[in-house]
Amino acid sequence: MKNLIDGLREIMESSMKADQERSDAVEAVKNISEIIEETAGSAETVRDVVEKLLQNVGGLTRTADELGDNMNNLKDGISVFKTE
């Protein structure tokens, strides 16, 4: 009878230990999930910033082209004042 009680006690202790390990594993998975969500949010923010930067670069390119055209027009305009 004592062996039966000792066996049941051992089973109960092992079961409790397994349950604690399961709880720890579930908590670890939740933590990993939270980290993944934060990383995804950060990646989305970076993507948005890069899109805005690309738009600004496009605007700067257009402005530089316009300045180049204006400079060429000014160069042509003042060429009439050159003395040779």
PDB file of N, CA, C and O in Angstrom:
ATOM      1  N   MET A   1       0.824  -1.188   0.000  1.00  0.00           N
ATOM      2  CA  MET A   1       0.000   0.000   0.000  1.00  0.00           C
ATOM      3  C   MET A   1       0.874   1.261   0.000  1.00  0.00           C
ATOM      4  O   MET A   1       0.581   2.251  -0.671  1.00  0.00           O
ATOM      5  N   LYS A   2       1.963   1.183   0.782  1.00  0.00           N
ATOM      6  CA  LYS A   2       2.871   2.328   0.859  1.00  0.00           C
ATOM      7  C   LYS A   2       3.480   2.610  -0.515  1.00  0.00           C
ATOM      8  O   LYS A   2       3.651   3.765  -0.904  1.00  0.00           O
ATOM      9  N   ASN A   3       3.805   1.538  -1.246  1.00  0.00           N
ATOM     10  CA  ASN A   3       4.366   1.726  -2.591  1.00  0.00           C
ATOM     11  C   ASN A   3       3.366   2.418  -3.516  1.00  0.00           C
ATOM     12  O   ASN A   3       3.746   3.252  -4.337  1.00  0.00           O
ATOM     13  N   LEU A   4       2.105   2.072  -3.380  1.00  0.00           N
ATOM     14  CA  LEU A   4       1.057   2.683  -4.200  1.00  0.00           C
ATOM     15  C   LEU A   4       0.945   4.170  -3.877  1.00  0.00           C
ATOM     16  O   LEU A   4       0.864   4.998  -4.784  1.00  0.00           O
ATOM     17  N   ILE A   5       0.940   4.505  -2.607  1.00  0.00           N
ATOM     18  CA  ILE A   5       0.837   5.912  -2.188  1.00  0.00           C
ATOM     19  C   ILE A   5       2.066   6.686  -2.654  1.00  0.00           C
ATOM     20  O   ILE A   5       1.943   7.808  -3.146  1.00  0.00           O
ATOM     21  N   ASP A   6       3.244   6.098  -2.501  1.00  0.00           N
ATOM     22  CA  ASP A   6       4.471   6.755  -2.954  1.00  0.00           C
ATOM     23  C   ASP A   6       4.438   6.957  -4.468  1.00  0.00           C
ATOM     24  O   ASP A   6       4.867   7.999  -4.963  1.00  0.00           O
ATOM     25  N   GLY A   7       3.936   5.976  -5.198  1.00  0.00           N
ATOM     26  CA  GLY A   7       3.824   6.082  -6.656  1.00  0.00           C
ATOM     27  C   GLY A   7       2.867   7.182  -7.060  1.00  0.00           C
ATOM     28  O   GLY A   7       3.146   7.947  -7.983  1.00  0.00           O
ATOM     29  N   LEU A   8       1.724   7.268  -6.364  1.00  0.00           N
ATOM     30  CA  LEU A   8       0.752   8.323  -6.654  1.00  0.00           C
ATOM     31  C   LEU A   8       1.322   9.701  -6.326  1.00  0.00           C
ATOM     32  O   LEU A   8       1.093  10.666  -7.055  1.00  0.00           O
ATOM     33  N   ARG A   9       2.055   9.783  -5.243  1.00  0.00           N
ATOM     34  CA  ARG A   9       2.681  11.051  -4.843  1.00  0.00           C
ATOM     35  C   ARG A   9       3.696  11.487  -5.919  1.00  0.00           C
ATOM     36  O   ARG A   9       3.770  12.661  -6.281  1.00  0.00           O
ATOM     37  N   GLU A  10       4.461  10.529  -6.409  1.00  0.00           N
ATOM     38  CA  GLU A  10       5.444  10.815  -7.454  1.00  0.00           C
ATOM     39  C   GLU A  10       4.765  11.280  -8.739  1.00  0.00           C
ATOM     40  O   GLU A  10       5.228  12.215  -9.391  1.00  0.00           O
ATOM     41  N   ILE A  11       3.675  10.628  -9.093  1.00  0.00           N
ATOM     42  CA  ILE A  11       2.915  11.013 -10.281  1.00  0.00           C
ATOM     43  C   ILE A  11       2.370  12.428 -10.120  1.00  0.00           C
ATOM     44  O   ILE A  11       2.418  13.233 -11.051  1.00  0.00           O
ATOM     45  N   MET A  12       1.850  12.723  -8.925  1.00  0.00           N
ATOM     46  CA  MET A  12       1.286  14.047  -8.664  1.00  0.00           C
ATOM     47  C   MET A  12       2.379  15.121  -8.739  1.00  0.00           C
ATOM     48  O   MET A  12       2.155  16.180  -9.324  1.00  0.00           O
ATOM     49  N   GLU A  13       3.529  14.869  -8.170  1.00  0.00           N
ATOM     50  CA  GLU A  13       4.627  15.837  -8.207  1.00  0.00           C
ATOM     51  C   GLU A  13       5.113  16.054  -9.641  1.00  0.00           C
ATOM     52  O   GLU A  13       5.377  17.185 -10.049  1.00  0.00           O
ATOM     53  N   SER A  14       5.228  14.967 -10.396  1.00  0.00           N
ATOM     54  CA  SER A  14       5.654  15.078 -11.799  1.00  0.00           C
ATOM     55  C   SER A  14       4.626  15.848 -12.612  1.00  0.00           C
ATOM     56  O   SER A  14       4.979  16.644 -13.482  1.00  0.00           O
ATOM     57  N   SER A  15       3.371  15.608 -12.328  1.00  0.00           N
ATOM     58  CA  SER A  15       2.297  16.298 -13.027  1.00  0.00           C
ATOM     59  C   SER A  15       2.329  17.795 -12.731  1.00  0.00           C
ATOM     60  O   SER A  15       2.141  18.614 -13.630  1.00  0.00           O
ATOM     61  N   MET A  16       2.567  18.144 -11.481  1.00  0.00           N
ATOM     62  CA  MET A  16       2.648  19.554 -11.087  1.00  0.00           C
ATOM     63  C   MET A  16       3.862  20.221 -11.751  1.00  0.00           C
ATOM     64  O   MET A  16       3.777  21.360 -12.211  1.00  0.00           O
ATOM     65  N   LYS A  17       4.981  19.505 -11.794  1.00  0.00           N
ATOM     66  CA  LYS A  17       6.180  20.036 -12.418  1.00  0.00           C
ATOM     67  C   LYS A  17       5.945  20.249 -13.916  1.00  0.00           C
ATOM     68  O   LYS A  17       6.344  21.273 -14.471  1.00  0.00           O
ATOM     69  N   ALA A  18       5.301  19.285 -14.564  1.00  0.00           N
ATOM     70  CA  ALA A  18       5.002  19.395 -15.994  1.00  0.00           C
ATOM     71  C   ALA A  18       4.066  20.573 -16.254  1.00  0.00           C
ATOM     72  O   ALA A  18       4.224  21.289 -17.242  1.00  0.00           O
ATOM     73  N   ASP A  19       3.091  20.773 -15.365  1.00  0.00           N
ATOM     74  CA  ASP A  19       2.158  21.888 -15.517  1.00  0.00           C
ATOM     75  C   ASP A  19       2.897  23.222 -15.392  1.00  0.00           C
ATOM     76  O   ASP A  19       2.615  24.158 -16.140  1.00  0.00           O
ATOM     77  N   GLN A  20       3.835  23.314 -14.455  1.00  0.00           N
ATOM     78  CA  GLN A  20       4.622  24.549 -14.292  1.00  0.00           C
ATOM     79  C   GLN A  20       5.484  24.806 -15.530  1.00  0.00           C
ATOM     80  O   GLN A  20       5.589  25.939 -15.999  1.00  0.00           O
ATOM     81  N   GLU A  21       6.091  23.758 -16.046  1.00  0.00           N
ATOM     82  CA  GLU A  21       6.906  23.903 -17.254  1.00  0.00           C
ATOM     83  C   GLU A  21       6.054  24.326 -18.440  1.00  0.00           C
ATOM     84  O   GLU A  21       6.493  25.124 -19.269  1.00  0.00           O
ATOM     85  N   ARG A  22       4.841  23.797 -18.526  1.00  0.00           N
ATOM     86  CA  ARG A  22       3.920  24.205 -19.594  1.00  0.00           C
ATOM     87  C   ARG A  22       3.570  25.677 -19.448  1.00  0.00           C
ATOM     88  O   ARG A  22       3.547  26.412 -20.436  1.00  0.00           O
ATOM     89  N   SER A  23       3.296  26.114 -18.218  1.00  0.00           N
ATOM     90  CA  SER A  23       2.973  27.527 -17.979  1.00  0.00           C
ATOM     91  C   SER A  23       4.153  28.424 -18.361  1.00  0.00           C
ATOM     92  O   SER A  23       3.968  29.486 -18.955  1.00  0.00           O
ATOM     93  N   ASP A  24       5.364  27.987 -18.014  1.00  0.00           N
ATOM     94  CA  ASP A  24       6.550  28.762 -18.360  1.00  0.00           C
ATOM     95  C   ASP A  24       6.716  28.851 -19.879  1.00  0.00           C
ATOM     96  O   ASP A  24       7.070  29.905 -20.407  1.00  0.00           O
ATOM     97  N   ALA A  25       6.461  27.750 -20.572  1.00  0.00           N
ATOM     98  CA  ALA A  25       6.582  27.733 -22.030  1.00  0.00           C
ATOM     99  C   ALA A  25       5.547  28.655 -22.670  1.00  0.00           C
ATOM    100  O   ALA A  25       5.860  29.380 -23.614  1.00  0.00           O
ATOM    101  N   VAL A  26       4.315  28.631 -22.158  1.00  0.00           N
ATOM    102  CA  VAL A  26       3.260  29.504 -22.685  1.00  0.00           C
ATOM    103  C   VAL A  26       3.641  30.969 -22.469  1.00  0.00           C
ATOM    104  O   VAL A  26       3.433  31.798 -23.355  1.00  0.00           O
ATOM    105  N   GLU A  27       4.185  31.287 -21.320  1.00  0.00           N
ATOM    106  CA  GLU A  27       4.611  32.657 -21.025  1.00  0.00           C
ATOM    107  C   GLU A  27       5.744  33.083 -21.961  1.00  0.00           C
ATOM    108  O   GLU A  27       5.765  34.219 -22.434  1.00  0.00           O
ATOM    109  N   ALA A  28       6.678  32.180 -22.228  1.00  0.00           N
ATOM    110  CA  ALA A  28       7.779  32.491 -23.140  1.00  0.00           C
ATOM    111  C   ALA A  28       7.252  32.755 -24.546  1.00  0.00           C
ATOM    112  O   ALA A  28       7.725  33.669 -25.220  1.00  0.00           O
ATOM    113  N   VAL A  29       6.284  31.970 -24.991  1.00  0.00           N
ATOM    114  CA  VAL A  29       5.691  32.163 -26.317  1.00  0.00           C
ATOM    115  C   VAL A  29       4.981  33.517 -26.371  1.00  0.00           C
ATOM    116  O   VAL A  29       5.077  34.224 -27.375  1.00  0.00           O
ATOM    117  N   LYS A  30       4.274  33.882 -25.308  1.00  0.00           N
ATOM    118  CA  LYS A  30       3.610  35.191 -25.266  1.00  0.00           C
ATOM    119  C   LYS A  30       4.633  36.315 -25.367  1.00  0.00           C
ATOM    120  O   LYS A  30       4.416  37.287 -26.091  1.00  0.00           O
ATOM    121  N   ASN A  31       5.746  36.189 -24.650  1.00  0.00           N
ATOM    122  CA  ASN A  31       6.789  37.213 -24.703  1.00  0.00           C
ATOM    123  C   ASN A  31       7.379  37.332 -26.100  1.00  0.00           C
ATOM    124  O   ASN A  31       7.604  38.438 -26.592  1.00  0.00           O
ATOM    125  N   ILE A  32       7.628  36.201 -26.735  1.00  0.00           N
ATOM    126  CA  ILE A  32       8.159  36.203 -28.099  1.00  0.00           C
ATOM    127  C   ILE A  32       7.159  36.858 -29.041  1.00  0.00           C
ATOM    128  O   ILE A  32       7.544  37.625 -29.923  1.00  0.00           O
ATOM    129  N   SER A  33       5.890  36.563 -28.859  1.00  0.00           N
ATOM    130  CA  SER A  33       4.849  37.149 -29.698  1.00  0.00           C
ATOM    131  C   SER A  33       4.822  38.671 -29.546  1.00  0.00           C
ATOM    132  O   SER A  33       4.679  39.391 -30.534  1.00  0.00           O
ATOM    133  N   GLU A  34       4.959  39.158 -28.318  1.00  0.00           N
ATOM    134  CA  GLU A  34       4.981  40.605 -28.084  1.00  0.00           C
ATOM    135  C   GLU A  34       6.184  41.257 -28.760  1.00  0.00           C
ATOM    136  O   GLU A  34       6.074  42.342 -29.332  1.00  0.00           O
ATOM    137  N   ILE A  35       7.326  40.588 -28.689  1.00  0.00           N
ATOM    138  CA  ILE A  35       8.535  41.120 -29.334  1.00  0.00           C
ATOM    139  C   ILE A  35       8.345  41.174 -30.840  1.00  0.00           C
ATOM    140  O   ILE A  35       8.747  42.144 -31.482  1.00  0.00           O
ATOM    141  N   ILE A  36       7.734  40.137 -31.410  1.00  0.00           N
ATOM    142  CA  ILE A  36       7.479  40.109 -32.857  1.00  0.00           C
ATOM    143  C   ILE A  36       6.541  41.249 -33.249  1.00  0.00           C
ATOM    144  O   ILE A  36       6.753  41.897 -34.273  1.00  0.00           O
ATOM    145  N   GLU A  37       5.515  41.497 -32.449  1.00  0.00           N
ATOM    146  CA  GLU A  37       4.582  42.587 -32.745  1.00  0.00           C
ATOM    147  C   GLU A  37       5.294  43.934 -32.700  1.00  0.00           C
ATOM    148  O   GLU A  37       5.067  44.785 -33.560  1.00  0.00           O
ATOM    149  N   GLU A  38       6.156  44.134 -31.699  1.00  0.00           N
ATOM    150  CA  GLU A  38       6.903  45.390 -31.596  1.00  0.00           C
ATOM    151  C   GLU A  38       7.829  45.563 -32.791  1.00  0.00           C
ATOM    152  O   GLU A  38       7.942  46.656 -33.346  1.00  0.00           O
ATOM    153  N   THR A  39       8.488  44.482 -33.183  1.00  0.00           N
ATOM    154  CA  THR A  39       9.403  44.534 -34.326  1.00  0.00           C
ATOM    155  C   THR A  39       8.639  44.850 -35.605  1.00  0.00           C
ATOM    156  O   THR A  39       9.094  45.644 -36.427  1.00  0.00           O
ATOM    157  N   ALA A  40       7.485  44.230 -35.767  1.00  0.00           N
ATOM    158  CA  ALA A  40       6.668  44.497 -36.959  1.00  0.00           C
ATOM    159  C   ALA A  40       6.237  45.960 -36.979  1.00  0.00           C
ATOM    160  O   ALA A  40       6.253  46.598 -38.031  1.00  0.00           O
ATOM    161  N   GLY A  41       5.856  46.488 -35.829  1.00  0.00           N
ATOM    162  CA  GLY A  41       5.471  47.900 -35.750  1.00  0.00           C
ATOM    163  C   GLY A  41       6.632  48.811 -36.097  1.00  0.00           C
ATOM    164  O   GLY A  41       6.458  49.812 -36.791  1.00  0.00           O
ATOM    165  N   SER A  42       7.813  48.467 -35.617  1.00  0.00           N
ATOM    166  CA  SER A  42       9.001  49.260 -35.927  1.00  0.00           C
ATOM    167  C   SER A  42       9.324  49.199 -37.412  1.00  0.00           C
ATOM    168  O   SER A  42       9.681  50.210 -38.017  1.00  0.00           O
ATOM    169  N   ALA A  43       9.200  48.022 -37.995  1.00  0.00           N
ATOM    170  CA  ALA A  43       9.474  47.864 -39.427  1.00  0.00           C
ATOM    171  C   ALA A  43       8.502  48.702 -40.245  1.00  0.00           C
ATOM    172  O   ALA A  43       8.883  49.301 -41.251  1.00  0.00           O
ATOM    173  N   GLU A  44       7.260  48.740 -39.816  1.00  0.00           N
ATOM    174  CA  GLU A  44       6.258  49.538 -40.526  1.00  0.00           C
ATOM    175  C   GLU A  44       6.599  51.022 -40.428  1.00  0.00           C
ATOM    176  O   GLU A  44       6.458  51.760 -41.404  1.00  0.00           O
ATOM    177  N   THR A  45       7.040  51.453 -39.268  1.00  0.00           N
ATOM    178  CA  THR A  45       7.439  52.852 -39.080  1.00  0.00           C
ATOM    179  C   THR A  45       8.623  53.193 -39.975  1.00  0.00           C
ATOM    180  O   THR A  45       8.643  54.247 -40.611  1.00  0.00           O
ATOM    181  N   VAL A  46       9.603  52.307 -40.024  1.00  0.00           N
ATOM    182  CA  VAL A  46      10.773  52.525 -40.879  1.00  0.00           C
ATOM    183  C   VAL A  46      10.344  52.618 -42.338  1.00  0.00           C
ATOM    184  O   VAL A  46      10.823  53.481 -43.074  1.00  0.00           O
ATOM    185  N   ARG A  47       9.440  51.733 -42.759  1.00  0.00           N
ATOM    186  CA  ARG A  47       8.956  51.763 -44.137  1.00  0.00           C
ATOM    187  C   ARG A  47       8.298  53.105 -44.459  1.00  0.00           C
ATOM    188  O   ARG A  47       8.527  53.676 -45.525  1.00  0.00           O
ATOM    189  N   ASP A  48       7.480  53.603 -43.529  1.00  0.00           N
ATOM    190  CA  ASP A  48       6.815  54.888 -43.747  1.00  0.00           C
ATOM    191  C   ASP A  48       7.830  56.028 -43.869  1.00  0.00           C
ATOM    192  O   ASP A  48       7.689  56.907 -44.719  1.00  0.00           O
ATOM    193  N   VAL A  49       8.847  56.002 -43.018  1.00  0.00           N
ATOM    194  CA  VAL A  49       9.878  57.040 -43.065  1.00  0.00           C
ATOM    195  C   VAL A  49      10.646  56.971 -44.380  1.00  0.00           C
ATOM    196  O   VAL A  49      10.942  58.003 -44.983  1.00  0.00           O
ATOM    197  N   VAL A  50      10.968  55.766 -44.825  1.00  0.00           N
ATOM    198  CA  VAL A  50      11.691  55.604 -46.089  1.00  0.00           C
ATOM    199  C   VAL A  50      10.842  56.118 -47.253  1.00  0.00           C
ATOM    200  O   VAL A  50      11.368  56.765 -48.159  1.00  0.00           O
ATOM    201  N   GLU A  51       9.547  55.841 -47.238  1.00  0.00           N
ATOM    202  CA  GLU A  51       8.673  56.342 -48.301  1.00  0.00           C
ATOM    203  C   GLU A  51       8.682  57.870 -48.340  1.00  0.00           C
ATOM    204  O   GLU A  51       8.747  58.468 -49.414  1.00  0.00           O
ATOM    205  N   LYS A  52       8.617  58.499 -47.162  1.00  0.00           N
ATOM    206  CA  LYS A  52       8.644  59.964 -47.105  1.00  0.00           C
ATOM    207  C   LYS A  52       9.984  60.497 -47.598  1.00  0.00           C
ATOM    208  O   LYS A  52      10.035  61.499 -48.311  1.00  0.00           O
ATOM    209  N   LEU A  53      11.064  59.827 -47.217  1.00  0.00           N
ATOM    210  CA  LEU A  53      12.388  60.256 -47.681  1.00  0.00           C
ATOM    211  C   LEU A  53      12.489  60.152 -49.199  1.00  0.00           C
ATOM    212  O   LEU A  53      13.034  61.044 -49.849  1.00  0.00           O
ATOM    213  N   LEU A  54      11.966  59.068 -49.764  1.00  0.00           N
ATOM    214  CA  LEU A  54      11.992  58.913 -51.216  1.00  0.00           C
ATOM    215  C   LEU A  54      11.187  60.011 -51.907  1.00  0.00           C
ATOM    216  O   LEU A  54      11.587  60.513 -52.958  1.00  0.00           O
ATOM    217  N   GLN A  55      10.058  60.381 -51.317  1.00  0.00           N
ATOM    218  CA  GLN A  55       9.267  61.470 -51.884  1.00  0.00           C
ATOM    219  C   GLN A  55      10.058  62.777 -51.833  1.00  0.00           C
ATOM    220  O   GLN A  55      10.043  63.553 -52.788  1.00  0.00           O
ATOM    221  N   ASN A  56      10.742  63.014 -50.725  1.00  0.00           N
ATOM    222  CA  ASN A  56      11.540  64.228 -50.589  1.00  0.00           C
ATOM    223  C   ASN A  56      12.703  64.243 -51.579  1.00  0.00           C
ATOM    224  O   ASN A  56      13.023  65.285 -52.152  1.00  0.00           O
ATOM    225  N   VAL A  57      13.331  63.094 -51.775  1.00  0.00           N
ATOM    226  CA  VAL A  57      14.421  63.004 -52.743  1.00  0.00           C
ATOM    227  C   VAL A  57      13.894  63.311 -54.136  1.00  0.00           C
ATOM    228  O   VAL A  57      14.545  64.009 -54.914  1.00  0.00           O
ATOM    229  N   GLY A  58      12.715  62.790 -54.448  1.00  0.00           N
ATOM    230  CA  GLY A  58      12.106  63.096 -55.741  1.00  0.00           C
ATOM    231  C   GLY A  58      11.858  64.590 -55.899  1.00  0.00           C
ATOM    232  O   GLY A  58      12.092  65.159 -56.965  1.00  0.00           O
ATOM    233  N   GLY A  59      11.384  65.215 -54.834  1.00  0.00           N
ATOM    234  CA  GLY A  59      11.164  66.662 -54.864  1.00  0.00           C
ATOM    235  C   GLY A  59      12.467  67.428 -55.036  1.00  0.00           C
ATOM    236  O   GLY A  59      12.527  68.409 -55.778  1.00  0.00           O
ATOM    237  N   LEU A  60      13.504  66.978 -54.352  1.00  0.00           N
ATOM    238  CA  LEU A  60      14.808  67.634 -54.480  1.00  0.00           C
ATOM    239  C   LEU A  60      15.362  67.479 -55.891  1.00  0.00           C
ATOM    240  O   LEU A  60      15.971  68.404 -56.429  1.00  0.00           O
ATOM    241  N   THR A  61      15.154  66.323 -56.481  1.00  0.00           N
ATOM    242  CA  THR A  61      15.619  66.098 -57.855  1.00  0.00           C
ATOM    243  C   THR A  61      14.918  67.049 -58.816  1.00  0.00           C
ATOM    244  O   THR A  61      15.554  67.645 -59.685  1.00  0.00           O
ATOM    245  N   ARG A  62      13.612  67.188 -58.657  1.00  0.00           N
ATOM    246  CA  ARG A  62      12.860  68.108 -59.524  1.00  0.00           C
ATOM    247  C   ARG A  62      13.341  69.541 -59.333  1.00  0.00           C
ATOM    248  O   ARG A  62      13.506  70.285 -60.299  1.00  0.00           O
ATOM    249  N   THR A  63      13.563  69.920 -58.076  1.00  0.00           N
ATOM    250  CA  THR A  63      14.040  71.274 -57.786  1.00  0.00           C
ATOM    251  C   THR A  63      15.420  71.502 -58.389  1.00  0.00           C
ATOM    252  O   THR A  63      15.680  72.563 -58.957  1.00  0.00           O
ATOM    253  N   ALA A  64      16.300  70.525 -58.271  1.00  0.00           N
ATOM    254  CA  ALA A  64      17.644  70.649 -58.851  1.00  0.00           C
ATOM    255  C   ALA A  64      17.565  70.773 -60.364  1.00  0.00           C
ATOM    256  O   ALA A  64      18.312  71.546 -60.963  1.00  0.00           O
ATOM    257  N   ASP A  65      16.672  70.022 -60.983  1.00  0.00           N
ATOM    258  CA  ASP A  65      16.503  70.117 -62.436  1.00  0.00           C
ATOM    259  C   ASP A  65      16.019  71.512 -62.828  1.00  0.00           C
ATOM    260  O   ASP A  65      16.509  72.100 -63.793  1.00  0.00           O
ATOM    261  N   GLU A  66      15.058  72.033 -62.076  1.00  0.00           N
ATOM    262  CA  GLU A  66      14.540  73.373 -62.363  1.00  0.00           C
ATOM    263  C   GLU A  66      15.625  74.425 -62.166  1.00  0.00           C
ATOM    264  O   GLU A  66      15.729  75.359 -62.962  1.00  0.00           O
ATOM    265  N   LEU A  67      16.432  74.288 -61.122  1.00  0.00           N
ATOM    266  CA  LEU A  67      17.524  75.233 -60.901  1.00  0.00           C
ATOM    267  C   LEU A  67      18.537  75.171 -62.051  1.00  0.00           C
ATOM    268  O   LEU A  67      19.059  76.194 -62.495  1.00  0.00           O
ATOM    269  N   GLY A  68      18.802  73.944 -62.521  1.00  0.00           N
ATOM    270  CA  GLY A  68      19.703  73.798 -63.661  1.00  0.00           C
ATOM    271  C   GLY A  68      19.163  74.496 -64.902  1.00  0.00           C
ATOM    272  O   GLY A  68      19.898  75.176 -65.618  1.00  0.00           O
ATOM    273  N   ASP A  69      17.862  74.318 -65.144  1.00  0.00           N
ATOM    274  CA  ASP A  69      17.235  74.984 -66.294  1.00  0.00           C
ATOM    275  C   ASP A  69      17.301  76.504 -66.130  1.00  0.00           C
ATOM    276  O   ASP A  69      17.621  77.216 -67.082  1.00  0.00           O
ATOM    277  N   ASN A  70      17.002  76.998 -64.936  1.00  0.00           N
ATOM    278  CA  ASN A  70      17.046  78.440 -64.676  1.00  0.00           C
ATOM    279  C   ASN A  70      18.460  78.980 -64.868  1.00  0.00           C
ATOM    280  O   ASN A  70      18.642  80.067 -65.415  1.00  0.00           O
ATOM    281  N   MET A  71      19.458  78.224 -64.420  1.00  0.00           N
ATOM    282  CA  MET A  71      20.842  78.648 -64.563  1.00  0.00           C
ATOM    283  C   MET A  71      21.219  78.728 -66.044  1.00  0.00           C
ATOM    284  O   MET A  71      21.876  79.674 -66.478  1.00  0.00           O
ATOM    285  N   ASN A  72      20.798  77.732 -66.802  1.00  0.00           N
ATOM    286  CA  ASN A  72      21.089  77.768 -68.243  1.00  0.00           C
ATOM    287  C   ASN A  72      20.396  78.939 -68.926  1.00  0.00           C
ATOM    288  O   ASN A  72      20.986  79.588 -69.790  1.00  0.00           O
ATOM    289  N   ASN A  73      19.157  79.217 -68.550  1.00  0.00           N
ATOM    290  CA  ASN A  73      18.430  80.357 -69.124  1.00  0.00           C
ATOM    291  C   ASN A  73      19.111  81.668 -68.752  1.00  0.00           C
ATOM    292  O   ASN A  73      19.225  82.572 -69.579  1.00  0.00           O
ATOM    293  N   LEU A  74      19.564  81.766 -67.495  1.00  0.00           N
ATOM    294  CA  LEU A  74      20.245  82.975 -67.053  1.00  0.00           C
ATOM    295  C   LEU A  74      21.567  83.140 -67.798  1.00  0.00           C
ATOM    296  O   LEU A  74      21.932  84.245 -68.200  1.00  0.00           O
ATOM    297  N   LYS A  75      22.266  82.048 -67.974  1.00  0.00           N
ATOM    298  CA  LYS A  75      23.535  82.064 -68.710  1.00  0.00           C
ATOM    299  C   LYS A  75      23.302  82.547 -70.144  1.00  0.00           C
ATOM    300  O   LYS A  75      24.064  83.365 -70.660  1.00  0.00           O
ATOM    301  N   ASP A  76      22.248  82.036 -70.780  1.00  0.00           N
ATOM    302  CA  ASP A  76      21.923  82.476 -72.137  1.00  0.00           C
ATOM    303  C   ASP A  76      21.521  83.948 -72.141  1.00  0.00           C
ATOM    304  O   ASP A  76      21.873  84.688 -73.060  1.00  0.00           O
ATOM    305  N   GLY A  77      20.792  84.367 -71.128  1.00  0.00           N
ATOM    306  CA  GLY A  77      20.315  85.741 -71.063  1.00  0.00           C
ATOM    307  C   GLY A  77      21.446  86.743 -70.867  1.00  0.00           C
ATOM    308  O   GLY A  77      21.422  87.825 -71.454  1.00  0.00           O
ATOM    309  N   ILE A  78      22.426  86.399 -70.057  1.00  0.00           N
ATOM    310  CA  ILE A  78      23.502  87.376 -69.817  1.00  0.00           C
ATOM    311  C   ILE A  78      24.591  87.277 -70.887  1.00  0.00           C
ATOM    312  O   ILE A  78      25.494  88.113 -70.921  1.00  0.00           O
ATOM    313  N   SER A  79      24.522  86.292 -71.738  1.00  0.00           N
ATOM    314  CA  SER A  79      25.545  86.167 -72.792  1.00  0.00           C
ATOM    315  C   SER A  79      25.474  87.341 -73.775  1.00  0.00           C
ATOM    316  O   SER A  79      26.469  87.661 -74.426  1.00  0.00           O
ATOM    317  N   VAL A  80      24.310  87.981 -73.884  1.00  0.00           N
ATOM    318  CA  VAL A  80      24.183  89.116 -74.793  1.00  0.00           C
ATOM    319  C   VAL A  80      24.962  90.323 -74.291  1.00  0.00           C
ATOM    320  O   VAL A  80      25.266  91.229 -75.067  1.00  0.00           O
ATOM    321  N   PHE A  81      25.290  90.346 -72.995  1.00  0.00           N
ATOM    322  CA  PHE A  81      26.006  91.466 -72.411  1.00  0.00           C
ATOM    323  C   PHE A  81      27.519  91.287 -72.455  1.00  0.00           C
ATOM    324  O   PHE A  81      28.266  92.167 -72.027  1.00  0.00           O
ATOM    325  N   LYS A  82      27.962  90.164 -72.965  1.00  0.00           N
ATOM    326  CA  LYS A  82      29.401  89.900 -73.040  1.00  0.00           C
ATOM    327  C   LYS A  82      30.017  90.781 -74.109  1.00  0.00           C
ATOM    328  O   LYS A  82      29.441  91.007 -75.174  1.00  0.00           O
ATOM    329  N   THR A  83      31.203  91.270 -73.792  1.00  0.00           N
ATOM    330  CA  THR A  83      31.946  92.013 -74.797  1.00  0.00           C
ATOM    331  C   THR A  83      33.088  91.155 -75.280  1.00  0.00           C
ATOM    332  O   THR A  83      33.754  90.469 -74.504  1.00  0.00           O
ATOM    333  N   GLU A  84      33.291  91.208 -76.528  1.00  0.00           N
ATOM    334  CA  GLU A  84      34.355  90.360 -77.093  1.00  0.00           C
ATOM    335  C   GLU A  84      35.478  91.186 -77.603  1.00  0.00           C
ATOM    336  O   GLU A  84      36.460  90.646 -78.111  1.00  0.00           O
TER     337      GLU A  84
END
